[in-house]
Every structure is written in structure tokens, then in C-alpha cells.
Amino acid sequence: MAVSGAVAGTSLITPVSSIAGTNSLSSIKVTDRARARVALVGTGIRGVRAFGEDVVRNYSDYAEFVALMDINPGRLRAGREWIGIPNCPIYTDLDTMLRETRPDIVFVISDDDTHEYITNRCMELGSHVVVEKPMAIDEKQIQSMIDADKRNDRVCKVAFNYRYAPHRTAMWEVLRSGEIGELKSVDFNWYLDYDHGARYFRRWHRLMEKGGSLWVHKSTHHFDLLNWWIDSDPEVVFALSKLEVFGHNGPFRSTHCRACPHTRECRYFWDITRRERYVKLYTNNEHYDGYLRDGCVFRKDINIFDKHTATIGYKNGVQVAYSLVCYSPYSGFRVGFQGTEGRMDAWIEECNPLSNVDFDQVVVFPRGGRRRFINTPKLPGHSGGDRRMMDQILIPGCSDPFQASAGIRDGALSCLVGIAARKSSVSGQPVRIEDLTTLVPQVKKLYQPAMVV
């Protein structure tokens, strides 16, 4: 396990010691002075920044770190320094950490293939869990987490930060308003640029057995947005995918960028030594686990895809045309919603330092009316989603007006679309969601509000 998650509506900050012996989270009371005992599993870049440093900076009144855990002891120490909690206990063993520190909430930000075991174990030993997307990488792991959720009275939420961004919630509101009538179809195209796309082929994500392919690791985000926007469950998936640019397609290769003789001619060369914090977190600790953060994007062991297209049918009749490409000139997406009484379109370019536009836009085309523009502010942290999601995780009484709280069922269905797409692209046949686990797709999406604690 190479270790590198929102509980929304109200916070989960009641100490575990105060709820021992209770069977219902609804019976728990929170005092104004209570602070969540928080642990972080996974001290990679995502963990130490969004679920570590940001928590210390913005939520110290509501949460305190009681433990960090990772299998790499060097990265643990570097992560603790980065977060700014020099006295926080560190662990390389999960059970020891849980038993000695008894955290109220565990942020699971480890490699995707480890999420199932860690999440289940945390719930079994008494902690609530916020697990980073994707929740798991195959249908067996998904079923295991569904079963564990039923066995335990702990809460598990999935960290779908994209739901919380103002630009995405504006589209959710238009769809619920009926302004474009009954939704019939969606076109959703996601683009990763030469830098962003290449990152997934440098790191552990390049291996199917670690991240389930980008159908699961990356597209899970997008499939969750679709499920949330459409307000119904996915039913059937047909997909095509290929590896056309990275991996074995490269004209040359090495193990990693620092050791490569082709740095001058490789458009994907990345110099990790120019980032001091990355050096402290990753390169200084390679000798513990052999993980190369600046791995070659042309390694022959790469077995995921870099081009993806899918058709998704929903239980309520909505049809979706989806694509993901990993070698675009820009990162961002285009999405269009066709209804019986109009249409809504949006386009966004991410990660562009040259852009002088300080807002993102949604355009609504009512049937027989004038188009309407909705401008939402450009915000840091996944378009503002990170901060709003963490508010709902840790601040008591934070409302959920857009039904953004995502639980086990939401996490499972988003993953199952990606798993079905991966299977379909290999078999050449459509895959039905209900054939993968015990989850039965519903015409109306089942909203999972946060537990009142």
C-alpha cells in the first residue's frame, strides 16, 4: 500500500468516547467547545495540502490533528513539517494509529486501491470517514464498502469537491428550476492539457491495478457531477478507449525525468528539483518505498488509457455523450444540457495563468426567449469547491442547499460508471450497472443527507 475525502450538512465533531454504546448518530449532541479529533491517512501532496495544511489554517477552532499515517516514514515527517503540526504523532500502521489515538474523523487520501480496506477498518474501529474520490477501483471493493457501511454505525462520506463549486451549483439550480424543461440529453467533454494529463502517467495512477484507469480515478469526478445534475441513477454504459500517446507509444523512455538522457527533446520533461517542497516530500524519501514522483510518461508498464469516450443511459431516460482526452492544448470542459424547453451550455478553461477573466459563465437558452448569462466568481481550490466542502465537513450547522453531501451510494455509482466503461471498452459490449453490485439504479436519485450528530 503506497499512501500519499465530505461529511456534510452538519459536522462530525463529537468525540468517539462520548458516543460509545450508541446505535444511532441522530442521538449524538455536539457542544460548542468540541473539536474533532482528526487523523490523515496519506501524506502525499493532496493530503498534506487540502486535508492537512488547509485544515490547520482555516479550521483550527473546529478540529485538531491527533495522528498522521503513511507507509513511508520519511514522507510522514516531511508531511508533518509541511502541515505545520510538529508534535503530531505519526504512524506507519493503521490499526495502531486507530487504537492509540481514537480519531473522530479519518481523512483517507491514500492510493485508490487502498481506500476500501482503510475505510472499512476505520469504520469497524469506531471512526467516521471522509474518503477521497474514487471510493474504490473495482466492483468487488465497491460491494465490500457497501456491506461495511451497513454493518457499522459510522458515517462515510466521499470528497466530491466539484459539487460545491459555484459554477457547478449554478447549473444544478437551473436544472431544478425547470427553465429548460425536462432534461433529455447531456454532452460532456473533459480535457487535460499536456502538463495536467501527463501527471497521471508519471505517478502511480499509470497502473490499472493502482487507480483503476482514468475511467475511475479521473472520470469518477465527472460521472458524479452527471449523476448529481441529472438527478437519476446510471443504468447502462457503452465505451471505447485507447492508449495512443503515452506509455509504449513514446519515441524514447527512461525510468524518471532526473535520470533521462532525452530531457532536451521530450515535451513532457518535468524538473521536480525546482520545487523544494516536492523534493522534501518525495525525492528525499524514495529510498523507503522506491516511489518516483517524476516517473517517465513513456514507461512500458503504463496500462491505462489516454483517450476515452462513453455513452451513458440513465434510468429516467436521459442520455449522455462523454469524453476525456489527456493531451489537449488546455485543461477544462464543455457541457451542454438539452431540455424540452431550452438548453444550457457552459465552458471553462482551468489552470490558465494568462486568463484575465475573473468569472466563469453559464448560458441558458430558453425556448422562444432571450439567452441568459450566469457569471460565477473564479475561486482557488477546484473553483472554490475545496473550501465549501471542508466547511460542511467541519463547521457545525453548515447547511446543504444543493444536496452536495455525498455518501457511500453516491461514491459507488460514480465509480461503477467508470468500472462499467472500462469493462465495456475491453469487451466491446454495453455493461449494465445493476450487474456489478447489489445496488439497483433508481429513476430518482436517492439523496443521502448528512447525519445529524
RABEL-V30310 format. One record per run of one state. SS is the DSSP state (helix for helix, strand for strand, loop for the rest). FROM is the first residue (numbers start at 1). TO is the last residue. If there is no record, write none. Layout:
SS_FROM_TO + SS_FROM_TO
//
This chain:
loop_1_15 + helix_16_18 + loop_19_24 + helix_25_27 + loop_28_35 + strand_36_41 + loop_42_44 + helix_45_58 + loop_59_62 + strand_63_69 + loop_70_72 + helix_73_83 + loop_84_89 + strand_90_91 + loop_92_93 + helix_94_101 + loop_102_104 + strand_105_108 + loop_109_111 + helix_112_124 + loop_125_127 + strand_128_132 + loop_133_138 + helix_139_151 + loop_152_155 + strand_156_159 + loop_160_160 + helix_161_164 + loop_165_165 + helix_166_177 + loop_178_182 + strand_183_193 + helix_194_202 + loop_203_203 + helix_204_206 + loop_207_207 + helix_208_211 + loop_212_213 + helix_214_217 + loop_218_218 + helix_219_230 + loop_231_233 + strand_234_242 + loop_243_246 + helix_247_249 + loop_250_255 + strand_256_256 + helix_257_259 + loop_260_271 + helix_272_274 + loop_275_275 + helix_276_281 + loop_282_282 + helix_283_289 + loop_290_294 + strand_295_295 + loop_296_306 + strand_307_314 + loop_315_318 + strand_319_328 + loop_329_330 + strand_331_339 + loop_340_341 + strand_342_350 + loop_351_358 + strand_359_366 + loop_367_371 + strand_372_377 + loop_378_379 + helix_380_383 + loop_384_384 + helix_385_394 + loop_395_406 + strand_407_407 + helix_408_427 + loop_428_430 + strand_431_432 + helix_433_435 + loop_436_453
//
